Amino acid sequence: MTEEERAVAAEFDQAVNMTAKELERWLATDDSKMVGQKKDGGGESTGHESGRKIVGLLQTKKSSLTEQDYAHMRKVIGYIHRHLAQRPSGDVRETKWRYSLMNWGHDPLK
């Protein structure tokens, strides 16, 4: 593992604060499936698809991660940081903002 990969893995581990099991359970809910931008006008959202990839990343040993895995980890880190900066005011417990973040493996209420 290179120094850059170590840094990406560490930042990913900080940004993604849900376990693989928590994320799997979340992705199975209707709330998870209703948020996010749908590709090609229908089907699964980009965030929901990403969530499935994140589950796989969380279950993979760091030594087995590929360049594609690190690229997705960078994408996840960027999304989470950008989305957190857009936090709406008030109670966010049952908001699309929170649900979207959770699809990407981050629960802002944790």
C-alpha positions as CSV (number, residue, x, y, z in Angstrom):
1,M,0.0,0.0,0.0
2,T,1.4,3.4,-1.0
3,E,1.4,6.4,1.2
4,E,-1.4,8.0,-0.9
5,E,-3.5,4.8,-0.6
6,R,-3.0,4.8,3.2
7,A,-4.1,8.4,3.3
8,V,-7.2,7.7,1.2
9,A,-8.1,4.7,3.3
10,A,-7.8,6.7,6.5
11,E,-9.9,9.5,5.2
12,F,-12.5,7.0,3.9
13,D,-12.6,5.3,7.3
14,Q,-13.3,8.7,8.9
15,A,-15.9,9.8,6.3
16,V,-17.8,6.5,6.3
17,N,-19.1,6.1,9.8
18,M,-21.6,3.2,9.2
19,T,-20.6,-0.4,9.4
20,A,-21.2,-2.8,6.5
21,K,-24.1,-4.3,8.3
22,E,-25.7,-1.0,9.2
23,L,-25.3,0.2,5.6
24,E,-26.8,-3.1,4.2
25,R,-29.8,-2.8,6.5
26,W,-30.2,0.9,5.5
27,L,-30.0,0.1,1.7
28,A,-32.8,-2.4,2.1
29,T,-35.3,0.3,3.3
30,D,-37.8,2.3,1.2
31,D,-36.3,5.6,2.5
32,S,-33.0,4.6,1.0
33,K,-34.4,3.8,-2.3
34,M,-36.5,6.9,-2.7
35,V,-33.6,9.4,-2.6
36,G,-30.9,10.4,-5.0
37,Q,-30.5,11.0,-8.6
38,K,-31.7,8.1,-10.7
39,K,-29.5,7.1,-13.6
40,D,-31.2,7.1,-17.0
41,G,-34.5,8.5,-15.5
42,G,-35.3,5.4,-13.4
43,G,-34.0,2.4,-11.5
44,E,-31.4,2.6,-8.8
45,S,-29.9,6.0,-7.8
46,T,-26.2,6.8,-8.0
47,G,-26.0,6.9,-4.2
48,H,-27.7,3.6,-3.7
49,E,-25.4,1.9,-6.2
50,S,-22.5,3.6,-4.4
51,G,-23.7,2.3,-1.1
52,R,-23.6,-1.3,-2.4
53,K,-20.0,-0.7,-3.5
54,I,-19.2,0.8,-0.1
55,V,-20.5,-2.4,1.6
56,G,-18.0,-4.4,-0.5
57,L,-15.2,-2.0,0.3
58,L,-15.9,-2.3,4.0
59,Q,-15.8,-6.1,3.7
60,T,-12.5,-6.1,1.8
61,K,-9.1,-6.3,3.4
62,K,-7.1,-3.1,2.7
63,S,-4.3,-5.2,1.1
64,S,-6.8,-6.5,-1.5
65,L,-8.1,-3.1,-2.6
66,T,-7.6,-2.2,-6.3
67,E,-7.0,1.1,-8.1
68,Q,-10.8,1.1,-8.9
69,D,-11.6,0.6,-5.2
70,Y,-9.4,3.6,-4.3
71,A,-11.0,5.7,-7.0
72,H,-14.4,4.9,-5.6
73,M,-13.2,5.7,-2.1
74,R,-12.1,9.1,-3.3
75,K,-15.5,9.7,-4.9
76,V,-17.2,8.8,-1.6
77,I,-15.0,11.1,0.4
78,G,-15.7,14.0,-2.0
79,Y,-19.4,13.4,-2.0
80,I,-19.6,13.2,1.8
81,H,-17.6,16.4,2.3
82,R,-19.6,18.3,-0.3
83,H,-22.9,17.1,1.0
84,L,-22.1,17.8,4.7
85,A,-21.3,21.4,3.7
86,Q,-24.9,21.7,2.5
87,R,-26.5,20.7,5.8
88,P,-30.0,22.2,6.1
89,S,-31.1,24.0,9.2
90,G,-33.3,22.4,11.8
91,D,-33.9,18.7,12.6
92,V,-32.4,16.5,9.9
93,R,-33.5,13.2,11.2
94,E,-36.1,12.4,8.5
95,T,-34.7,14.4,5.6
96,K,-33.6,13.5,2.1
97,W,-30.3,15.2,2.9
98,R,-29.6,12.7,5.7
99,Y,-31.0,9.7,3.7
100,S,-28.8,10.6,0.8
101,L,-25.7,10.8,3.0
102,M,-26.6,7.5,4.5
103,N,-26.7,5.9,1.1
104,W,-23.0,6.9,0.8
105,G,-22.2,5.4,4.2
106,H,-22.3,8.4,6.5
107,D,-25.0,9.0,9.1
108,P,-24.7,12.6,10.2
109,L,-26.5,11.8,13.5
110,K,-23.8,9.5,14.7
